[in-house]
């Protein structure tokens, strides 16, 4: 009887340890660097894709003005408008560059989450 009890106790102890380890494992795969750059992280707003040409850069204000094509998901026609971005994203960009970019829709001040020269 003691042997059965010890085996049962040991089995429960081991299964409890495995369950505790399982609880420490992430339940989802963390986003990749490409997902974050593309705005696909779970913590971010949806990102919309557009292409255009840089018309102006204001590093002090952290904005770039882009003449972009239509954005069907937002029902936006082609237009020229400013976008906010981080200073680090300005590296290598110049007025006149054709770019593709993704932005979160802030309505009044959309934020670029990814930008690169074409």
Secondary structure by P-SEA (a helix, b strand, c coil): caaaaaaaaaaaaaaaaaaaaaaaccccccccaaaaaacccccccbbbbbbbbbccccccccbbbbbcccccccccccccbbbbbcccccccccccccccccccccccbbbbcccccc
